[in-house]
Amino acid sequence: MTEFTNAVEKQKGLQAYELWAQQIKSYEGDCWKGIRTKIYNDGRKEVYDMKTNALIEGEPRKTRRRDLINSNSFVKFLNQIGFYNE
């Protein structure tokens, strides 16, 4: 029964990573240009038009997932959700 424990723990960690990666890290607006920018924890960037709320451009993440999983902010998130306390 314990032969799958490592696989289950790895999958739990990947699910926690997906939850963390989808959260907004910062939200910036530029009224003069009429744009607002969302930056997510995984490094993705989305630029929207303020008037129409339409996506102008999207930028994929630049860093590898392995580097993000080992980052301090992800470890802090795991501590916040009590991942290691189960």
Secondary structure, 3 states (H helix, E strand, C coil): CHHHHHHHHHHHHHHHHHHHHCCEEEEEEECCCCEEEEEECCCCEEEEECCCCCEEEEECCCCCHHHHHCCHHHHHHHHHCCHHHC
